Amino acid sequence: MAISPNISVAMCTYNGAHYIAAQLETMAAQTLLPAEIIISDDGSTDGTVALLKQTWEKLVEHKTILGRIKLTVLQNKTSLGVTKNFEQAIAATSKPYIFLADQDDLWFPQRLETGAALLESGAGFVFGDADLIDGQGAPLGHTLFEALALKNSEREGITTDSVNVLIKRNIVTGATAAFPRTVFEKAAPFPEGWVHDEWLAMVAALGGEKFAVTGPLISYRQHSSNQIGVKKNTLATRMAKLRAEGTQRNARLLSRMTSLAQRAPELGADADELKLISSAQKFQEARSAYPKNRVIRWVPVLGQVLTGRYFRVSNGPRDVLRDLVQPL
């Protein structure tokens, strides 16, 4: 077991006392340890900060090498929210390679060693699958990629044409992600409407970074208190999406594409990528203007189908159906 001078871990916490000790134990059991761990707490009221400090002190007592890892805990008096809290945590790191961590997951021993090897070999963004577990740590019987219904074309495309994959939907889960500091420096500040992991992935894609996809290197915990989680793509979840009110979602997607269009030139997007982003922005503008009346909504929806945008910058027939039937 050794400490890498190149690895920082950025973790965010919020009322995670029930799980934080187990997560820290798996971080301390890595085959390759980080040089520093930055934890940004977003105003916990359940004793999370005190517990994580006590847990780390006990781990250091049993394994002296852990004492050489710099542990920094930031405490927010006012909540920043998930995305801005991660931005703060990442900004406080100082090493070339940054690994993200959630407060409630369990790392496999080789997570840092595997990710660092990929980054050192030229990858500019690493993410992967995960085993899904429940609040008690029991397997849910399927993986993260299975829950996301990740297609082979998406898994292959993310390594060859990442912008075209990510413009349709985010397939990156931050709890599995690692990237060079240069990606964060381009990404900051994180714009409104984007979650930290999807924004960092898009920035890496536009910057021409090579993506590497791993198998499961963590157990990704799903429970009632998840700030961001994943539900298996079943008939029930698909029906729920069709019934969900779409006005706020469409407004958020438009805001995302608008901010992306504004930032894309400085992020290194080429002419084809700028054209694709412009098309996505026009598509979201059209969606935000769809009439509430479903009887007449099919006319503008059909118009967008004919432009091909539902297939270039969205999820094809699935989103056509969603836009036809969801309430606005």
Backbone hydrogen bonds in HBPLUS format (Angstrom, degrees):
<---DONOR---> <-ACCEPTOR-->    atom                        ^
c    i                          cat <-CA-CA->   ^        H-A-AA   ^      H-
h    n   atom  resd res      DA  || num        DHA   H-A  angle D-A-AA Bond
n    s   type  num  typ     dist DA aas  dist angle  dist       angle   num
A0033-LEU N   A0002-ALA O   2.75 MM  31  5.98 170.3  1.76 164.9 163.5     1
A0004-SER N   A0033-LEU O   2.82 MM  29  6.00 171.7  1.83 163.2 160.3     2
A0097-TYR N   A0006-ASN O   2.84 MM  91  5.80 160.2  1.88 172.3 176.5     3
A0035-ALA N   A0007-ILE O   2.89 MM  28  5.62 147.3  2.00 143.2 152.1     4
A0008-SER N   A0097-TYR O   2.82 MM  89  6.10 160.4  1.86 166.1 172.8     5
A0099-PHE N   A0008-SER O   2.89 MM  91  6.24 159.6  1.93 155.6 162.2     6
A0009-VAL N   A0036-GLU O   3.01 MM  27  6.36 148.6  2.11 143.2 153.2     7
A0038-ILE N   A0009-VAL O   2.79 MM  29  6.07 173.5  1.79 172.8 172.2     8
A0010-ALA N   A0099-PHE O   2.87 MM  89  6.20 162.6  1.90 162.6 167.9     9
A0101-ALA N   A0010-ALA O   3.02 MM  91  6.08 137.7  2.20 152.5 146.7    10
A0011-MET N   A0038-ILE O   2.84 MM  27  6.18 170.5  1.85 168.0 171.3    11
A0040-SER N   A0011-MET O   2.89 MM  29  6.41 155.5  1.95 156.3 163.5    12
A0013-THR N   A0040-SER O   3.05 MM  27  6.23 158.3  2.10 137.5 139.6    13
A0042-ASP N   A0013-THR O   2.93 MM  29  6.27 164.9  1.95 164.4 164.7    14
A0019-TYR N   A0016-GLY O   3.04 MM   3  5.73 149.8  2.14 120.4 127.8    15
A0020-ILE N   A0016-GLY O   2.96 MM   4  5.71 150.1  2.05 165.8 173.8    16
A0023-GLN N   A0019-TYR O   3.24 MM   4  6.53 158.9  2.29 155.2 161.5    17
A0024-LEU N   A0020-ILE O   2.98 MM   4  6.19 166.0  2.00 154.6 157.9    18
A0025-GLU N   A0021-ALA O   2.99 MM   4  6.21 151.4  2.08 148.0 156.1    19
A0026-THR N   A0022-ALA O   3.22 MM   4  6.51 149.3  2.32 142.9 149.5    20
A0026-THR N   A0023-GLN O   3.13 MM   3  5.31 121.3  2.49  98.8 112.6    21
A0027-MET N   A0023-GLN O   3.02 MM   4  6.35 147.1  2.13 147.6 157.7    22
A0028-ALA N   A0024-LEU O   2.90 MM   4  6.11 147.2  2.01 145.8 154.6    23
A0031-THR N   A0109-PRO O   2.90 MM  78  5.70 159.2  1.94 145.3 144.7    24
A0070-LYS N   A0035-ALA O   3.04 MM  35  6.42 163.8  2.07 148.3 144.0    25
A0037-ILE N   A0070-LYS O   2.83 MM  33  6.21 159.4  1.87 158.2 160.6    26
A0072-THR N   A0037-ILE O   2.94 MM  35  6.31 166.8  1.96 166.0 169.3    27
A0039-ILE N   A0072-THR O   2.81 MM  33  6.13 169.5  1.83 168.4 172.1    28
A0074-LEU N   A0039-ILE O   2.70 MM  35  6.08 165.5  1.72 162.9 168.2    29
A0041-ASP N   A0074-LEU O   2.75 MM  33  5.97 174.7  1.75 160.2 158.3    30
A0076-ASN N   A0041-ASP O   2.89 MM  35  6.08 167.7  1.90 166.3 170.3    31
A0051-LEU N   A0047-GLY O   3.01 MM   4  6.13 163.7  2.04 156.1 161.3    32
A0052-LEU N   A0048-THR O   2.88 MM   4  6.09 161.7  1.92 156.3 161.1    33
A0053-LYS N   A0049-VAL O   3.10 MM   4  6.27 158.7  2.15 149.7 155.1    34
A0054-GLN N   A0050-ALA O   2.99 MM   4  6.19 160.9  2.02 148.7 154.2    35
A0055-THR N   A0051-LEU O   2.81 MM   4  5.96 160.9  1.85 152.6 158.2    36
A0056-TRP N   A0052-LEU O   2.99 MM   4  6.11 160.7  2.03 143.3 148.1    37
A0057-GLU N   A0053-LYS O   3.02 MM   4  6.20 158.0  2.07 147.0 153.1    38
A0058-LYS N   A0054-GLN O   3.07 MM   4  6.33 155.6  2.13 147.6 153.5    39
A0059-LEU N   A0055-THR O   2.98 MM   4  6.26 153.2  2.06 147.7 155.6    40
A0060-VAL N   A0056-TRP O   2.92 MM   4  6.15 155.2  1.98 151.4 157.5    41
A0061-GLU N   A0057-GLU O   3.08 MM   4  6.33 148.9  2.18 141.3 149.5    42
A0062-HIS N   A0058-LYS O   3.26 MM   4  6.55 144.1  2.40 142.4 150.5    43
A0063-LYS N   A0059-LEU O   2.92 MM   4  6.05 133.4  2.14 142.1 155.7    44
A0066-LEU N   A0063-LYS O   3.05 MM   3  5.95 156.5  2.10 126.9 132.3    45
A0067-GLY N   A0064-THR O   2.93 MM   3  5.50 153.5  2.00 115.5 123.4    46
A0068-ARG N   A0065-ILE O   3.08 MM   3  5.69 163.5  2.10 114.8 120.0    47
A0069-ILE N   A0066-LEU O   3.04 MM   3  5.40 163.9  2.07 112.0 117.1    48
A0085-ASN N   A0081-GLY O   2.92 MM   4  5.84 147.0  2.03 151.2 161.4    49
A0086-PHE N   A0082-VAL O   2.97 MM   4  6.21 155.7  2.03 151.8 157.4    50
A0087-GLU N   A0083-THR O   2.98 MM   4  6.28 153.5  2.05 144.6 152.8    51
A0088-GLN N   A0084-LYS O   2.96 MM   4  6.14 153.0  2.03 140.6 147.1    52
A0089-ALA N   A0085-ASN O   2.97 MM   4  6.25 158.0  2.02 146.5 152.5    53
A0090-ILE N   A0086-PHE O   2.86 MM   4  6.03 170.5  1.87 158.1 160.0    54
A0091-ALA N   A0087-GLU O   2.95 MM   4  6.02 158.3  2.00 144.6 151.2    55
A0092-ALA N   A0088-GLN O   3.19 MM   4  6.37 135.0  2.41 139.8 150.1    56
A0092-ALA N   A0089-ALA O   3.18 MM   3  5.30 134.8  2.40  97.2 109.1    57
A0093-THR N   A0090-ILE O   3.02 MM   3  5.37 159.0  2.07 110.5 117.2    58
A0181-ARG N   A0096-PRO O   2.74 MM  85  5.18 142.5  1.87 149.3 151.9    59
A0098-ILE N   A0179-PHE O   2.90 MM  81  5.53 173.7  1.91 163.2 165.3    60
A0179-PHE N   A0098-ILE O   3.02 MM  81  5.53 149.8  2.11 145.2 154.4    61
A0100-LEU N   A0177-ALA O   3.10 MM  77  5.79 171.7  2.10 156.8 158.4    62
A0106-LEU N   A0219-SER O   3.08 MM 113  5.03 158.8  2.12 141.9 147.6    63
A0219-SER N   A0106-LEU O   2.70 MM 113  5.03 160.7  1.73 154.2 161.1    64
A0108-PHE N   A0217-LEU O   2.87 MM 109  5.24 167.1  1.89 142.6 139.8    65
A0111-ARG N   A0108-PHE O   3.11 MM   3  5.64 166.2  2.13 129.2 128.4    66
A0114-THR N   A0110-GLN O   2.88 MM   4  5.83 167.8  1.89 157.8 160.8    67
A0115-GLY N   A0111-ARG O   3.06 MM   4  6.19 169.2  2.07 150.9 154.3    68
A0116-ALA N   A0112-LEU O   2.86 MM   4  5.87 162.9  1.89 150.3 155.5    69
A0117-ALA N   A0113-GLU O   3.12 MM   4  6.19 155.8  2.18 142.1 148.1    70
A0118-LEU N   A0114-THR O   3.23 MM   4  6.51 154.4  2.29 146.6 152.9    71
A0119-LEU N   A0115-GLY O   3.00 MM   4  6.29 158.5  2.05 151.5 157.5    72
A0120-GLU N   A0116-ALA O   2.85 MM   4  6.00 160.2  1.89 151.3 157.1    73
A0121-SER N   A0117-ALA O   3.03 MM   4  6.15 131.4  2.28 134.8 146.9    74
A0121-SER N   A0118-LEU O   3.22 MM   3  5.09 130.7  2.48  90.2 103.3    75
A0123-ALA N   A0118-LEU O   3.04 MM   5  5.63 159.7  2.08 153.3 147.1    76
A0122-GLY N   A0119-LEU O   3.14 MM   3  5.35 162.3  2.17 106.5 111.2    77
A0124-GLY N   A0210-LYS O   2.74 MM  86  5.06 157.5  1.79 138.1 146.1    78
A0125-PHE N   A0210-LYS O   3.21 MM  85  6.41 128.6  2.49 159.0 149.6    79
A0212-ALA N   A0125-PHE O   2.91 MM  87  6.32 153.1  1.98 159.9 165.6    80
A0126-VAL N   A0178-ALA O   2.84 MM  52  5.07 172.6  1.84 159.4 159.2    81
A0178-ALA N   A0126-VAL O   2.82 MM  52  5.07 139.5  1.98 147.3 151.3    82
A0127-PHE N   A0212-ALA O   3.14 MM  85  6.59 158.8  2.19 165.5 171.7    83
A0214-THR N   A0127-PHE O   2.95 MM  87  6.26 152.4  2.03 137.4 146.4    84
A0129-ASP N   A0214-THR O   3.12 MM  85  6.35 158.2  2.17 142.3 143.7    85
A0144-LEU N   A0130-ALA O   2.82 MM  14  5.16 155.5  1.88 150.9 156.5    86
A0131-ASP N   A0218-ILE O   3.11 MM  87  6.45 156.3  2.16 161.1 159.7    87
A0220-TYR N   A0131-ASP O   2.66 MM  89  5.91 149.4  1.75 156.2 166.7    88
A0140-LEU N   A0132-LEU O   2.91 MM   8  5.59 162.0  1.94 144.8 141.3    89
A0133-ILE N   A0220-TYR O   3.12 MM  87  6.03 160.5  2.16 132.1 134.3    90
A0222-GLN N   A0133-ILE O   2.79 MM  89  6.08 160.6  1.83 159.7 164.6    91
A0134-ASP N   A0138-ALA O   2.85 MM   4  5.43 150.0  1.94 144.7 153.3    92
A0137-GLY N   A0134-ASP O   2.93 MM   3  5.18 161.9  1.96 112.7 118.4    93
A0147-ALA N   A0143-THR O   2.95 MM   4  6.25 152.5  2.03 146.6 154.6    94
A0148-LEU N   A0144-LEU O   2.92 MM   4  6.22 147.1  2.03 149.3 159.0    95
A0150-LEU N   A0145-PHE O   2.98 MM   5  5.31 175.4  1.99 158.6 159.7    96
A0149-ALA N   A0146-GLU O   3.04 MM   3  4.87 150.4  2.14  96.9 106.1    97
A0233-ASN N   A0147-ALA O   3.04 MM  86  5.52 133.4  2.26 126.2 137.0    98
A0154-GLU N   A0151-LYS O   2.99 MM   3  5.20 128.5  2.27  99.8 113.3    99
A0155-ARG N   A0151-LYS O   3.01 MM   4  6.42 160.4  2.05 154.4 159.7   100
A0156-GLU N   A0152-ASN O   2.91 MM   4  6.06 160.6  1.94 152.3 157.4   101
A0157-GLY N   A0153-SER O   2.80 MM   4  5.62 149.0  1.89 129.8 140.3   102
A0158-ILE N   A0154-GLU O   2.95 MM   4  5.91 148.5  2.05 145.6 150.2   103
A0159-THR N   A0156-GLU O   3.22 MM   3  5.77 148.5  2.33 110.5 118.5   104
A0160-THR N   A0157-GLY O   3.06 MM   3  5.07 147.9  2.17 101.2 111.0   105
A0161-ASP N   A0157-GLY O   2.63 MM   4  5.19 167.8  1.65 154.3 157.3   106
A0165-VAL N   A0162-SER O   3.19 MM   3  5.20 128.6  2.47  95.6 108.9   107
A0166-LEU N   A0162-SER O   2.95 MM   4  6.14 172.1  1.96 160.2 161.6   108
A0167-ILE N   A0163-VAL O   2.91 MM   4  5.90 143.8  2.04 151.1 158.8   109
A0168-LYS N   A0165-VAL O   3.27 MM   3  5.79 146.9  2.38 108.4 116.6   110
A0176-THR N   A0173-THR O   2.97 MM   3  5.84 165.8  1.99 128.1 132.8   111
A0177-ALA N   A0174-GLY O   2.97 MM   3  4.91 164.9  1.99 110.4 115.4   112
A0183-VAL N   A0180-PRO O   3.10 MM   3  5.74 144.4  2.23 115.4 123.3   113
A0185-GLU N   A0181-ARG O   2.99 MM   4  6.32 160.1  2.03 156.1 162.4   114
A0186-LYS N   A0182-THR O   3.22 MM   4  6.42 145.4  2.35 139.3 146.4   115
A0187-ALA N   A0183-VAL O   3.01 MM   4  6.20 149.0  2.11 143.8 153.3   116
A0187-ALA N   A0184-PHE O   2.96 MM   3  4.83 112.7  2.43  91.9 109.3   117
A0188-ALA N   A0184-PHE O   2.92 MM   4  6.03 153.5  1.99 164.1 165.6   118
A0199-TRP N   A0195-VAL O   3.06 MM   4  6.20 159.2  2.10 163.3 170.0   119
A0200-LEU N   A0196-HIS O   3.03 MM   4  6.13 166.1  2.05 149.1 153.0   120
A0201-ALA N   A0197-ASP O   3.01 MM   4  6.14 158.2  2.06 145.8 152.0   121
A0202-MET N   A0198-GLU O   3.05 MM   4  6.16 157.2  2.10 139.5 145.5   122
A0203-VAL N   A0199-TRP O   2.92 MM   4  6.14 161.2  1.95 154.0 159.2   123
A0204-ALA N   A0200-LEU O   2.98 MM   4  6.19 159.3  2.03 146.6 152.1   124
A0205-ALA N   A0201-ALA O   2.92 MM   4  6.17 154.5  1.99 146.6 154.1   125
A0206-LEU N   A0202-MET O   2.91 MM   4  6.17 166.7  1.93 156.0 158.3   126
A0207-GLY N   A0203-VAL O   2.99 MM   4  6.11 138.6  2.16 140.9 152.4   127
A0209-GLU N   A0204-ALA O   2.95 MM   5  5.25 159.9  1.99 164.4 157.8   128
A0208-GLY N   A0205-ALA O   3.03 MM   3  5.27 160.4  2.07 109.7 113.7   129
A0226-ASN N   A0223-HIS O   3.26 MM   3  5.74 170.6  2.27 120.5 120.8   130
A0234-THR N   A0232-LYS O   2.85 MM   2  5.73 120.9  2.20 114.8  98.1   131
A0238-ARG N   A0234-THR O   2.95 MM   4  6.18 156.3  2.01 150.1 157.2   132
A0239-MET N   A0235-LEU O   2.92 MM   4  6.10 156.2  1.97 148.1 154.4   133
A0240-ALA N   A0236-ALA O   2.97 MM   4  6.19 149.3  2.07 142.0 150.8   134
A0241-LYS N   A0237-THR O   3.08 MM   4  6.33 149.6  2.17 142.2 149.1   135
A0242-LEU N   A0238-ARG O   3.15 MM   4  6.46 149.0  2.26 142.5 150.7   136
A0243-ARG N   A0239-MET O   3.08 MM   4  6.36 141.5  2.23 143.8 153.8   137
A0244-ALA N   A0240-ALA O   2.99 MM   4  6.10 126.2  2.29 140.1 154.1   138
A0246-GLY N   A0327-PRO O   2.83 MM  81  6.12 168.2  1.84 168.5 171.0   139
A0250-ASN N   A0246-GLY O   2.91 MM   4  6.02 165.7  1.93 156.1 159.5   140
A0251-ALA N   A0247-THR O   3.01 MM   4  6.22 155.4  2.07 146.5 153.6   141
A0252-ARG N   A0248-GLN O   2.90 MM   4  6.12 153.5  1.97 147.5 154.6   142
A0253-LEU N   A0249-ARG O   2.93 MM   4  6.20 160.7  1.97 153.3 158.4   143
A0254-LEU N   A0250-ASN O   2.97 MM   4  6.15 152.2  2.05 144.8 152.2   144
A0255-SER N   A0251-ALA O   2.95 MM   4  6.17 157.7  2.00 144.3 150.6   145
A0256-ARG N   A0252-ARG O   2.92 MM   4  6.18 154.7  1.98 149.2 156.1   146
A0257-MET N   A0253-LEU O   3.07 MM   4  6.29 165.5  2.09 147.4 150.4   147
A0258-THR N   A0254-LEU O   2.90 MM   4  6.06 152.6  1.97 150.6 158.7   148
A0259-SER N   A0255-SER O   3.03 MM   4  6.23 165.0  2.06 150.0 153.2   149
A0260-LEU N   A0256-ARG O   2.90 MM   4  6.09 153.4  1.97 147.9 156.3   150
A0261-ALA N   A0257-MET O   2.88 MM   4  5.99 157.4  1.93 142.5 148.2   151
A0262-GLN N   A0258-THR O   3.09 MM   4  6.33 147.5  2.20 142.2 150.8   152
A0263-ARG N   A0259-SER O   3.04 MM   4  6.23 149.8  2.13 144.3 151.9   153
A0264-ALA N   A0260-LEU O   2.76 MM   4  5.63 143.2  1.89 153.6 162.3   154
A0266-GLU N   A0263-ARG O   3.13 MM   3  5.74 121.3  2.49 117.7 130.4   155
A0267-LEU N   A0263-ARG O   3.20 MM   4  6.34 131.7  2.45 145.9 158.2   156
A0267-LEU N   A0264-ALA O   3.00 MM   3  4.99 135.4  2.21  99.5 112.8   157
A0269-ALA N   A0264-ALA O   3.28 MM   5  5.54 167.2  2.29 151.3 147.5   158
A0268-GLY N   A0265-PRO O   3.38 MM   3  5.60 165.3  2.40 104.6 108.7   159
A0274-LEU N   A0270-ASP O   2.89 MM   4  6.15 157.6  1.94 158.2 165.1   160
A0275-LYS N   A0271-ALA O   3.02 MM   4  6.21 152.2  2.10 144.3 151.7   161
A0276-LEU N   A0272-ASP O   2.96 MM   4  6.21 151.9  2.04 143.0 150.8   162
A0277-ILE N   A0273-GLU O   2.89 MM   4  6.13 160.7  1.93 151.1 155.8   163
A0278-SER N   A0274-LEU O   2.93 MM   4  6.09 155.3  2.00 143.4 150.5   164
A0279-SER N   A0275-LYS O   2.98 MM   4  6.19 151.7  2.06 143.1 150.7   165
A0280-ALA N   A0276-LEU O   2.94 MM   4  6.26 151.9  2.02 145.9 153.8   166
A0281-GLN N   A0277-ILE O   2.87 MM   4  6.15 152.1  1.95 148.5 156.1   167
A0282-LYS N   A0278-SER O   2.99 MM   4  6.25 160.4  2.03 149.2 153.8   168
A0283-PHE N   A0279-SER O   2.95 MM   4  6.13 150.0  2.04 143.4 152.3   169
A0284-GLN N   A0280-ALA O   2.98 MM   4  6.25 157.6  2.03 147.3 152.3   170
A0285-GLU N   A0281-GLN O   2.92 MM   4  6.18 147.9  2.03 145.8 155.4   171
A0286-ALA N   A0282-LYS O   2.98 MM   4  6.22 152.9  2.06 143.5 150.3   172
A0287-ARG N   A0283-PHE O   2.96 MM   4  6.28 157.6  2.01 148.7 155.0   173
A0288-SER N   A0284-GLN O   2.98 MM   4  6.10 157.4  2.04 143.5 149.2   174
A0289-ALA N   A0286-ALA O   3.07 MM   3  5.21 143.8  2.20 100.6 111.5   175
A0290-TYR N   A0287-ARG O   3.11 MM   3  5.27 167.9  2.13 109.4 112.9   176
A0297-ARG N   A0293-ASN O   3.05 MM   4  6.06 125.4  2.36 139.5 155.0   177
A0299-VAL N   A0296-ILE O   3.28 MM   3  5.99 158.0  2.33 116.1 121.1   178
A0301-VAL N   A0297-ARG O   3.19 MM   4  6.37 163.6  2.22 156.5 161.1   179
A0302-LEU N   A0298-TRP O   2.83 MM   4  5.80 158.0  1.88 140.0 146.2   180
A0303-GLY N   A0299-VAL O   3.04 MM   4  6.32 148.2  2.14 142.4 151.9   181
A0304-GLN N   A0300-PRO O   3.05 MM   4  6.39 148.5  2.15 145.4 151.7   182
A0304-GLN N   A0301-VAL O   3.09 MM   3  5.22 119.3  2.47  97.6 111.7   183
A0305-VAL N   A0301-VAL O   2.93 MM   4  6.29 147.3  2.04 147.3 157.6   184
A0306-LEU N   A0302-LEU O   2.94 MM   4  6.20 157.1  1.99 152.2 157.0   185
A0307-THR N   A0303-GLY O   3.20 MM   4  6.52 134.3  2.42 134.7 146.3   186
A0308-GLY N   A0305-VAL O   2.99 MM   3  5.25 144.4  2.12 103.8 114.7   187
A0311-PHE N   A0308-GLY O   3.09 MM   3  5.59 147.5  2.20 110.0 119.2   188
A0312-ARG N   A0308-GLY O   3.05 MM   4  6.29 141.3  2.20 145.2 157.0   189
A0313-VAL N   A0309-ARG O   2.93 MM   4  5.50 167.5  1.95 142.8 146.9   190
A0316-GLY N   A0310-TYR O   2.74 MM   6  4.87 149.4  1.83 159.2 148.6   191
A0319-ASP N   A0316-GLY O   2.99 MM   3  5.67 126.4  2.29 118.8 130.4   192
A0320-VAL N   A0316-GLY O   3.09 MM   4  6.37 150.0  2.18 148.8 157.3   193
A0321-LEU N   A0317-PRO O   2.99 MM   4  6.18 169.0  2.00 154.7 155.4   194
A0322-ARG N   A0318-ARG O   3.10 MM   4  6.29 158.0  2.15 137.7 144.5   195
A0323-ASP N   A0319-ASP O   2.91 MM   4  5.98 162.2  1.94 145.4 149.4   196
A0324-LEU N   A0320-VAL O   3.04 MM   4  6.24 137.1  2.23 143.0 154.9   197
A0324-LEU N   A0321-LEU O   3.15 MM   3  5.11 128.4  2.43  94.7 108.6   198
A0325-VAL N   A0321-LEU O   3.15 MM   4  6.34 149.3  2.24 153.9 160.0   199
A0326-GLN N   A0322-ARG O   2.94 MM   4  5.64 159.7  1.98 153.1 157.3   200
